[in-house]
């Protein structure tokens, strides 16, 4: 698929950088961008050469939410038409959230409305200190409905009640306090810091990273009575796997496993 509103780059280490590319309107969503994001993350998830993803925005903003022209087209939609339209966005967020490999959010600028949702479905988020955030939907007479499952999971019910209801815009320091982002840095150092994070993430076994992400989802959704057996099964499977054996041998021999040696070539 040729992307009109995205840029995709995959380097030799299997790091895929997805860049929202509508800088003239702050990388705002329209139908095409929503579909392209869904498609690119579905494809990357199937790509065995992809080990890690980075999601960022072109220009001054990360993502400013909905494109105003796109919103104008919805003004006269019926309820059923609005449900159909919103389902497309819900599918996009679900696809990104289900991306099985590590995903780093590189928040280069403002993240508002649905842009906050994009940050919420990333595994690790580093934001420019200049970035602004906000669940701004209520100030348009709307609610952050589609992104709410992911955002509430990140910031908790109490913070959601404080910030969803007011729609107030807040800075990167507050986003860090809310646990929406994991760290902030100067904009001038953002690229360098993301490179450091990528290097760190690639030290983990590729299959182990995927398994760890699946583990987190499973233990938070399985019935409590099933969690112990599930975790015992998973650690046993990984210990006897080729990657697990290689990692343990590397530890015992004080060497580096092949996936790390490969990165240093």
C-alpha positions in Angstrom: 0.0 0.0 0.0 1.2 3.5 -0.9 0.8 5.9 2.0 -0.4 9.4 1.4 -0.4 10.7 4.9 2.3 8.5 6.5 6.0 7.9 6.1 7.4 4.5 6.8 11.0 3.6 7.3 12.4 0.3 8.4 16.2 0.1 9.1 18.6 -2.8 9.0 17.9 -3.5 12.7 14.2 -4.0 12.1 13.2 -0.7 13.6 10.1 0.7 11.9 9.5 4.4 12.2 5.9 5.5 11.3 5.6 9.2 10.9 2.3 11.0 10.6 2.8 13.3 7.6 0.2 16.1 7.6 2.3 18.8 9.2 0.4 21.6 7.6 -2.6 20.7 9.7 -0.7 19.4 12.7 -1.1 15.7 11.7 -4.8 15.7 12.3 -6.9 12.7 11.5 -9.1 12.1 8.5 -10.6 8.9 7.1 -7.5 8.2 5.0 -5.0 8.7 7.8 -7.0 6.5 10.1 -7.1 3.7 7.6 -3.4 4.1 6.8 -2.4 3.8 10.5 -4.5 0.7 10.9 -3.0 -0.8 7.8 0.6 0.0 8.5 0.5 -1.5 12.0 -1.3 -4.6 10.8 1.4 -5.1 8.2 4.2 -4.4 10.5 2.9 -6.9 13.0 3.0 -9.6 10.3 6.5 -8.5 9.2 9.0 -10.9 10.8 11.8 -8.5 10.1 10.2 -5.8 12.2 11.4 -5.9 15.8 10.3 -2.6 17.2 8.2 0.4 16.2 8.5 4.2 16.7 5.4 6.4 16.2 6.0 10.1 15.7 4.7 13.2 13.8 6.2 15.3 11.1 6.7 19.0 11.8 5.8 20.9 15.0 3.0 18.6 16.3 2.6 15.0 17.1 -1.2 14.8 16.4 -3.8 17.5 17.0 -6.8 15.1 16.9 -9.5 15.5 14.3 -9.2 17.4 11.1 -11.7 20.2 11.1 -12.7 19.6 7.5 -13.3 15.9 8.4 -15.4 16.9 11.3 -17.5 19.2 9.1 -18.4 16.3 6.9 -20.0 14.6 10.0 -22.2 17.4 11.1 -25.3 16.0 9.4 -24.5 12.3 10.1 -27.2 10.2 11.6 -26.5 8.2 14.8 -25.9 5.0 12.8 -23.5 6.9 10.4 -21.6 8.2 13.4 -21.3 4.8 14.9 -20.0 3.4 11.6 -17.5 6.3 11.3 -16.3 5.9 14.9 -15.9 2.2 14.5 -13.1 2.8 11.9 -11.2 4.9 14.5 -11.8 2.3 17.2 -10.4 -0.4 14.9 -7.3 1.7 14.3 -6.6 2.2 18.0 -7.3 -1.5 18.7 -4.8 -2.5 15.9 -2.0 -0.3 17.3 -2.7 -1.3 20.8 -2.5 -5.0 19.7 0.8 -4.5 17.9 2.8 -7.3 19.4 6.2 -5.7 19.3 7.5 -2.9 21.4 6.2 0.5 20.3 7.9 3.8 21.3 5.9 7.0 21.2 8.1 9.9 20.1 5.9 12.9 21.0 7.6 15.7 19.2 4.9 18.3 19.8 1.3 18.8 20.8 -0.9 15.7 21.3 -4.6 16.7 21.6 -7.8 14.6 21.5 -7.1 11.5 19.5 -3.4 12.4 19.6 -3.4 11.6 23.3 -5.0 8.3 22.4 -2.0 7.5 20.1 0.4 8.2 23.0 -1.7 6.0 25.2 -1.4 2.9 23.0 2.4 3.1 22.9 4.5 1.0 25.3 7.0 3.7 26.1 6.5 7.4 25.5 9.2 10.1 25.5 7.9 13.6 24.9 9.4 17.0 24.1 9.2 19.3 27.1 7.4 21.8 24.9 4.6 19.4 24.0 1.0 20.1 25.2 -1.6 17.5 25.9 -5.4 17.6 26.4 -8.6 15.6 26.3 -10.1 18.5 24.5 -13.3 16.8 23.3 -15.5 18.2 26.0 -14.7 21.7 24.9 -16.4 20.8 21.6 -19.4 19.3 23.3 -18.1 15.8 22.8 -16.3 13.1 24.9 -13.1 11.2 24.4 -15.1 8.0 24.0 -13.0 5.9 21.5 -9.7 6.6 23.2 -11.0 6.3 26.8 -10.2 2.5 27.3 -6.5 3.2 26.6 -6.2 6.5 28.3 -8.0 5.4 31.5 -5.8 2.4 31.7 -2.8 4.7 31.6 -3.8 7.6 33.8 -6.4 5.9 36.1 -10.0 6.8 37.0 -9.3 9.7 39.3 -7.1 11.5 36.7 -9.6 10.8 34.0 -12.3 12.4 36.0 -10.2 15.4 36.5 -9.0 15.9 32.9 -11.7 14.4 30.7 -14.4 16.6 32.3 -12.6 19.9 32.0 -10.9 19.4 28.6 -8.0 21.6 30.0 -4.7 21.5 28.1 -1.7 20.5 30.2 2.1 20.4 29.7 4.5 17.5 29.3 5.5 17.7 33.0 1.8 17.1 34.0 1.6 14.3 31.4 4.6 12.6 33.0 2.9 13.0 36.5 -0.2 11.4 35.1 1.9 8.5 33.7 0.7 9.2 30.2 4.4 9.7 29.2 7.4 7.9 30.7 9.8 10.7 30.4 10.4 14.2 28.9 13.4 15.8 27.4 14.4 18.9 25.5 13.2 18.9 21.9 16.7 19.2 20.7 17.7 15.9 22.4 14.5 14.0 21.4 16.1 12.1 18.5 19.2 11.2 20.5 17.1 10.0 23.4 14.9 7.8 21.2 18.0 6.3 19.7 19.2 5.4 23.2 15.8 3.8 24.0 15.9 1.8 20.8 19.3 0.5 21.6 18.1 -0.6 25.0 14.9 -2.3 23.7 16.9 -4.2 21.1 19.0 -5.9 23.9 16.0 -7.9 24.8 15.3 -11.2 22.9 12.9 -10.5 20.0 10.6 -13.3 20.9 10.9 -12.5 24.6 9.8 -8.9 24.0 6.7 -10.1 22.2 6.0 -12.7 24.9 6.4 -10.1 27.7 3.9 -7.8 26.0 1.4 -10.6 25.7 2.1 -11.6 29.3 1.1 -8.2 30.6 -2.2 -8.2 28.7 -3.0 -11.8 29.7 -2.4 -11.4 33.5 -4.6 -8.3 33.6 -7.5 -9.9 31.7 -7.5 -13.5 32.8 -9.5 -14.7 35.8 -7.4 -14.6 38.9 -7.7 -18.4 39.3 -6.1 -18.9 35.9 -3.1 -16.5 36.3 -0.7 -18.8 38.2 -1.1 -21.7 35.7 -0.7 -19.4 32.8 2.5 -17.8 34.1 4.0 -21.2 34.9 3.2 -22.4 31.4 4.7 -19.4 29.8 8.0 -19.3 31.7 8.5 -23.1 31.1 7.9 -22.6 27.4 10.4 -19.7 27.2 13.1 -21.6 29.2 13.1 -24.5 26.7 12.8 -22.3 23.6 15.7 -21.7 21.3 15.9 -18.0 22.3 15.6 -18.8 26.0 18.3 -21.4 25.9 20.6 -19.0 24.0 20.0 -16.2 26.5 20.7 -18.4 29.5 23.9 -19.9 27.9 25.1 -16.3 27.2 24.6 -15.5 30.9 26.5 -18.5 32.0 29.4 -18.0 29.6 29.4 -14.2 30.1 28.9 -13.7 26.4 26.3 -11.9 24.4 23.4 -13.6 22.7 23.2 -13.5 19.0 20.5 -10.9 18.8 22.8 -8.5 20.6 25.9 -9.5 18.7 24.0 -8.8 15.5 23.1 -5.3 16.6 26.8 -4.5 17.2 27.9 -5.5 13.7 
